[in-house]
Amino acid sequence: MTLPGRPASQLFRYVSKTGDGHLYLFLGATLFYFDKQHGALFFYTALLAYAFEIPMYLTLKHLFKRQRPCDVLLHYKAHIVPSDKFSLPSGHTAAAFLMATIIMHFYPGLGVVAYVWASLVGLSRVVLRVHYPLDVIIGALLGVSVACGSIYALG
């Protein structure tokens, strides 16, 4: 699979970078200070969710130790430098779906946009050749399940 031209490559790199974590902190802090109705609970729910998701993601990575496609498949070079050695699950996808699920809960009108964005983050990880599709699916399931648990715990 080849990436169709530099503009597409740049687009997928940008989409992938939106899942690096800075956006989550900015969104949570902004809502905390400016949305008096849901902002604080949104922030605390996300904080609790990430407090569980990150250790679970790291544990699964080291449990499965699945090598990335760019490290296994011949002539399949990654378009970015992976953030760590192993591929299952996709941490970017887990974090994006976690955030999309919390957004959907507190701001249902933005839910479709949030899930489309999270899906694009997951797709970008496959297109950029640092994850297999199953890594993304497992990441999405991890993110949604941890978010739902946090929403339930604080709801």
Secondary structure in CASP SS format (residue, H / E / C, confidence):
PFRMAT SS
TARGET T0000
AUTHOR 0000-0000-0000
METHOD secondary structure of the structure
MODEL  1
M C 1.00
T C 1.00
L C 1.00
P C 1.00
G C 1.00
R H 1.00
P H 1.00
A H 1.00
S H 1.00
Q H 1.00
L H 1.00
F H 1.00
R H 1.00
Y H 1.00
V H 1.00
S H 1.00
K H 1.00
T C 1.00
G C 1.00
D C 1.00
G C 1.00
H H 1.00
L H 1.00
Y H 1.00
L H 1.00
F H 1.00
L H 1.00
G H 1.00
A H 1.00
T H 1.00
L H 1.00
F H 1.00
Y H 1.00
F H 1.00
D C 1.00
K C 1.00
Q C 1.00
H C 1.00
G H 1.00
A H 1.00
L H 1.00
F H 1.00
F H 1.00
Y H 1.00
T H 1.00
A H 1.00
L H 1.00
L H 1.00
A H 1.00
Y H 1.00
A H 1.00
F H 1.00
E H 1.00
I H 1.00
P H 1.00
M H 1.00
Y H 1.00
L H 1.00
T H 1.00
L H 1.00
K H 1.00
H H 1.00
L H 1.00
F H 1.00
K C 1.00
R C 1.00
Q E 1.00
R C 1.00
P H 1.00
C H 1.00
D H 1.00
V H 1.00
L C 1.00
L C 1.00
H C 1.00
Y C 1.00
K C 1.00
A C 1.00
H C 1.00
I C 1.00
V C 1.00
P C 1.00
S C 1.00
D C 1.00
K C 1.00
F E 1.00
S C 1.00
L C 1.00
P C 1.00
S C 1.00
G H 1.00
H H 1.00
T H 1.00
A H 1.00
A H 1.00
A H 1.00
F H 1.00
L H 1.00
M H 1.00
A H 1.00
T H 1.00
I H 1.00
I H 1.00
M H 1.00
H H 1.00
F H 1.00
Y C 1.00
P H 1.00
G H 1.00
L H 1.00
G H 1.00
V H 1.00
V H 1.00
A H 1.00
Y H 1.00
V H 1.00
W H 1.00
A H 1.00
S H 1.00
L H 1.00
V H 1.00
G H 1.00
L H 1.00
S H 1.00
R H 1.00
V H 1.00
V H 1.00
L C 1.00
R C 1.00
V C 1.00
H C 1.00
Y C 1.00
P H 1.00
L H 1.00
D H 1.00
V H 1.00
I H 1.00
I H 1.00
G H 1.00
A H 1.00
L H 1.00
L H 1.00
G H 1.00
V H 1.00
S H 1.00
V H 1.00
A H 1.00
C H 1.00
G H 1.00
S H 1.00
I H 1.00
Y H 1.00
A H 1.00
L H 1.00
G C 1.00
END
